[in-house]
Amino acid sequence: MRPWLKRLLIGALVVLAVIAAAIWLTIRASLPQLDGEISVAGLQQPATIIRDAAGIPTILAGDRRDLAFATGFAHGQDRFFQMDMIRRTAAGESACSWFELAVETDKRYRFHRFRDRAQAVLEQSPAADKAILDSYAAGVNAGLASLGARPFEHLLLGVEPQPWSAEDSLLVVYTMYTQLNDERASHDVRRGYAHRALPAEVFAWLYPEGTSWDAPIMGDSRLEARPPSALVFSIREVTDRPPPAGEVGKPYLNGSNNWVVSGVLTGSGRALMSNDMHLGHGVPNIWYQARLIAGGDEPRNVTGVSLPGTPFIIAGSNGSVAWGYTNSYGDWSDAVLLRPGATPGTYRTPQGDRAFEIHRETINVKDGEPVIYEVRETIWGPVDDRIDYPDGDIAVSWIAHSPEAVNLRLIALESALTVEQALDIAVTLGIPPQNFVSGDAGGNIGWTIAGQIPVKSGFDPRLPADWSTEEGWLGWLHPADYPRVINPPGNRIWTANARVADGEALEVIGDGGYDLGARASQIRDGLLAASNFEPADMLAIQYDDRALFLTRWRNLILEVLTDERVAGDAELTEYRDLVRHWIARAVPESVGYRLVRAFRLEVQARVFYGLMGPVRKVNGGEFEPLLSNQFEGVLWPLLTEQPGHLLPGGYDTWDQLMIDAIRSNIRWFDQEFEGGLADRNWGEVNKASIRHPLSRAMPVLSAWLDMPAEALNGDVDLPKAQGPAFGASQRFSVSPGDEENGLMQMPTGQSGHPLSDFYRKGHDDWVHGRPSAFLPGDAQHELTLLPAG
């Protein structure tokens, strides 16, 4: 090599090294200060943030307002980019950072105009709530300002972080509404297509309230209805086939498990509360563990998980009461069928024709032209112009659009002393309605719905309804009228997104798409199998991956694949052997579990597609019919009773349909994966995909930002709910007053910074189900916040 070229290469390498070092030092500069003192404006008295070896803080302040400031400071230090993304998402302002890629996402959220609604809620909030939110926002901005550089994500995106505001905290709550509710009343619309085409008896059969899998805490399970007769309904003429299911079934339900046992069943005499909230996984995790301690006139000491962007503990224990949630899946949104008014641009109401209110939303795009998005608003809610429903336009009436949807009453739980007090507070909360389960130090336990419940009258809330002639929503349920359970005879309460109530209580809550009761019944049976509990016993139930629900499907395969049918067929013989010798758990090494699961989904797809044949004929093909979460109550009796008129056309027998489904699965595995059928274990597809938002846009950063792609146990329809990017966002079990013996797990880590020691701390315990402490550990870092001046 010539000397001048060698010098040039060395020079270039030096320049690159200098640039890399500068980038690394800049990114490192955005790590938070963990020790020492910082003077900040906005504090009344000094506050302290003590972090343990995993970065979990104990935050101490003189009163609740300063506690909100210090909590905001910690959130701003550790999670500001996450908070920024959440508020931008809710407000429909992501394209400001993410270019045109985010415009369609922004339109989804601009439809709800959450920024305007947050401002309206803030204006009418009590002065004390505003003070808490203002103090929290000041703390967030002080935490952000304390960093030596802007968060590394903002640096890579070329975006300056904007200050946090009080209304941004309300936007964070609205984001949870979109995750936990049917934000466009799509279930009503999709059921409506079926209702238009099917006899009433058939519609009721396809969309039952529940099944024999149900495990409600009020009322009983449902018996499966008899299939309709051939005189009423037949699908023998439906000969078209669906595409292969491809191992895809119902989407993961954002939900949770929670349960509580009374003090009669614990050695301490205190209630023992467990909760694992199931949400989409990302890096960092949605929750931020913390212990919050305040003095003053209203002292409190509460530990659990906080939601970055908000100033309180969402679920946890305050020493007297512990509480947790599962998504209720009540009916919190309705599709309103609009009738055109006498003149263009109007619609009918009970008070006469009204003009649509038009909102022109401007979506600003980074390095691009602004996009104008128009929203038509009615007195009931915005019009979903994406839907071309045959009977007319659809407006969405959703509780999140009402000012009552959001408040700060959650703070009151921090000082509740008994289960009854906690339940009284829960029914006043402004959150997405949840199954609220609680236990206290006296051993009492209880359940109710937390959140606002609309009172409905004069229409079928399962279907699009014309509110110009029917009553619709009449207001809000009075707190005294909420259903509740306190200290039931069995000393156990459990919920898992399935139907929990019956009778009048069920009418009040409604049906917003309850999960099949298989998961709830497995939890119930696990609780009934013991008479004394400790936190480790609860973790075992949370980690229960036994395939009880799929066992009968495995047995069905073995009944269908007789010796005669597999004779001379190597494929079917191997398939049967793998199913026969399955590991009856959703564990990575189980091949048989995956094969049985895929078989059920393939059979379900073929049968449901056939049953929807008449619906497609009436409505055309441009719609997505609703597959009820209770469809197992329809499907299983068909396979066991095998009525000929409900067998899709093109098959002579039900066994033929099932064998064809098996062969389709075998072809799918052969086409999509390398190796033989014996290599198709569950871990191959149930592999962690817990990713940072930037790694999706910049895959080269994946190894640095994402969690390991490990095979995971768990699935739907069993307590250990787990998918590649979905599952328990935390797990805890705790007795109030005995927090030192409680357990807590969380995926990813406390910090959102990949150079932090806390970025992955605790993740391995979550993956492998190892117990970790509920309370923060010994102090490793101590940061004191001093009032400026």
Salt bridges, closest charged atoms under 4 A:
ASP35 OD2 - HIS781 ND1 2.89
ASP78 OD2 - ARG51 NH2 3.15
ASP84 OD1 - ARG87 NE 2.88
ASP84 OD1 - ARG88 NE 3.18
ASP84 OD2 - HIS154 NE2 2.78
GLU93 OE1 - ARG115 NH2 2.97
GLU104 OE2 - LYS107 NZ 3.37
ASP116 OD2 - ARG113 NH1 2.98
GLU153 OE2 - HIS692 NE2 3.07
GLU160 OE2 - ARG150 NH1 3.26
GLU167 OE2 - ARG115 NH1 2.75
ASP168 OD2 - ARG87 NH1 2.68
ASP168 OD1 - ARG115 NH1 2.89
GLU183 OE2 - ARG108 NH2 2.48
GLU183 OE1 - HIS112 NE2 2.75
ASP188 OD1 - ARG191 NH2 3.16
GLU209 OE1 - ARG222 NH2 2.49
ASP214 OD2 - ARG499 NH2 2.90
ASP240 OD2 - ARG616 NH2 3.45
GLU247 OE2 - ARG594 NH2 2.89
ASP276 OD2 - HIS278 NE2 2.64
GLU298 OE1 - ARG300 NH2 3.26
ASP331 OD2 - LYS456 NZ 3.24
ASP334 OD2 - LYS456 NZ 2.80
GLU357 OE2 - HIS359 NE2 3.01
GLU361 OE1 - ARG110 NH1 3.37
GLU374 OE1 - ARG360 NH1 3.67
GLU377 OE1 - ARG113 NE 3.51
GLU377 OE2 - ARG117 NH2 3.37
ASP384 OD1 - ARG184 NH1 2.93
ASP384 OD1 - ARG386 NE 3.11
ASP385 OD1 - ARG376 NH2 2.65
ASP391 OD2 - ARG196 NE 3.14
ASP393 OD2 - ARG376 NH2 3.03
GLU414 OE1 - ARG64 NE 2.85
GLU414 OE1 - ARG300 NH1 2.89
ASP424 OD1 - ARG484 NH2 2.96
ASP460 OD2 - ARG462 NH2 2.96
ASP466 OD2 - ARG339 NE 3.37
ASP502 OD2 - ARG222 NH1 2.99
ASP502 OD2 - ARG499 NH1 3.63
ASP515 OD1 - LYS250 NZ 2.69
ASP515 OD2 - ARG519 NH2 2.94
ASP525 OD1 - ARG524 NE 2.92
ASP544 OD2 - ARG546 NH2 2.92
ASP545 OD1 - ARG585 NE 2.71
ASP563 OD1 - ARG576 NH1 2.80
ASP569 OD2 - ARG663 NH2 2.67
GLU602 OE2 - ARG606 NE 3.11
GLU624 OE2 - ARG190 NH2 3.52
GLU632 OE2 - ARG552 NH2 2.97
GLU632 OE1 - ARG600 NH2 2.97
GLU641 OE1 - ARG226 NH1 3.15
ASP655 OD2 - ARG565 NH1 2.94
ASP660 OD2 - ARG241 NH1 3.52
ASP660 OD2 - ARG606 NH1 2.45
GLU684 OE1 - ARG594 NH1 2.49
GLU684 OE1 - ARG680 NE 2.74
ASP706 OD2 - ARG691 NE 3.32
GLU710 OE1 - HIS768 NE2 3.81
ASP715 OD2 - ARG597 NE 2.65
ASP717 OD1 - LYS250 NZ 3.27
ASP764 OD1 - HIS768 NE2 3.32
ASP764 OD2 - ARG770 NH2 2.42
ASP765 OD1 - ARG770 NE 3.03
